[in-house]
Amino acid sequence: MLDHRTTTPIEERRMPASDAGSIGLYDILLFLKRSWKPLVATTAIGAGIGLGATMMEVEKFEASANIQIATMANEAIEAPAVLAEKLKLPRYYSDELINLCGLSGSKRPGVDLAKALKPAVNRSAPMVSLRFESTSAKAAEECLTAVMLHVRADQDALASSAVSARTAELKALRSRLAELEKLKAGLDARMSAFLSNESKAEASESVLNALSSTNFAIQQLITDIGKVELALSSTQTRRVGLAAPIYVESTHSLRKQAMLVAVSAGAGFVAGVLLLLAAASMRHDRERRLASHSS
């Protein structure tokens, strides 16, 4: 009777007992040990492709800025969310602005500029953040500067009507104050005349009441005039501007380049594993077919 051990391949006898068709850690380690050279080669090829891509990619610069909303009496001319939505509209931009941003040759220049600016509302302040990418640092900065000036002109137009209304209000208040001061002067003269004549005490009391009401109205008008003047002052009224100077940085950082090389190397390793598994599967099928034909 034949010993079953003599018919079992040596390599198979070295394998630990496991369920049929299962792959254990030993199988993985054995596969890596046998195939490390081709895996190193495919990994190196992937890393080389990634490195070549970083070397061939054109360097770009991204400018970023925060636009402060125009204010009047410490209140924003329009909500930051409204401005952000305007900046997403293709027709919001003039042809001159599109040309300054280098997108005049685009098929959809307004749409492309709106997408490139990436407007976002600042949650903690009345500001809208913008970004723009270009192959030149100067071009990226000039584009954002032009956008800021365009927004300023738009909000200046919105503020002009409010300024005109406040100016007219201030003029009316000052005119009313002049009338009351003239009335007060007349009442003061009449009161002085009544004080010198005791027989007119009752009449003097009515004049005194009128004088008191006039003085109160004058003080109220002076307060209202002060509020309007403060609203129109330079400390309370601000045009659109930048919260800080425009910041420009290169989009090509060593970290991004290293990440691209690492991802490419990982892709090369995975591709190598898949190729080796496919080759092993094809070899196994061929051997099985040969064994079936021989039997």
C-alpha positions, 0 to 999 in steps of 0.5 A: 500500500502506497504511503499518501505522503510520498504522493504529496508535493514537498511544497504542499506538505510545507503549507499549514493546514487550512480550508480549501480555497482560503488565503492566509497570511502565509500565502500573502507573504509567500506571494510577496517573497516570490514576486518582490522584484516585479512589484518593485519594478511596477512601483518604481514605474508608477513613481516615475510617471508621477514624478514626470507628471509633476515636472511637466505640469505648468506652475500656477499661482492662486490669489486669494482675497476677502472683500469687505461689504460697503457700510453706511451707519455701520450697516452693510449696503447689501447682505454678503450672501447677496453679493456672493450670489451676484458673483456667481452670475455670468452677466455680472461681469463686464467685458473689460473685467473679463479681459483683465482676467485673461478669459476673453478668448473663452467660449463662456467667459462669464461662466468660467470667471464666476467658477474660477473666483469661487465666491464664499461667504465669511460666517463671522464678518460681512465679507466675501472670499474670492480666489483666482488661479493663473499662470502668473502671480501678477495676473492673478492679483490684478484679476482680483483687484479688478473684481474688487473695483467692479464690486465697489462701483456696483455698491457705490451705485446702491449706496448713492440713493441711500446717501441722497435720502439721508442728505435730504433728511438732514437738510429738512431737519436743519430747516425745521431746527431753524424754524423752531429756533426762530419761534423760540426767539419770539417766545423768549421776547414775549415771555420777557414782556409778560414778566414785566407786567404782572397783570398778564400772568395767565398769558405768560403761563401759556407762553411758558408752556409753548416755550417749554415744548419748543425747547424740547422739540429743538433738543430732539431735532439736535439729537436726530441731526447728530444721528444723521450726521454720524451716519454720513460721516467717514467713520460710519460710512465705508466703501468696498475694500479689501480686508487685507492685501491680496495673498498669492501663492504657488499651487505647486508645493513639495507636499502636493508633489510628494503626494502625487508621486506616492499615489502613483507609486501605490497605483503601480504596486496595485497594478503589479499585483493585479498583473501577477495574479492574472498571470498566475491564474492563466498559468493555473488554468493552463496547467489544469487543462494539460493535466486533464488532457494527460489523464 
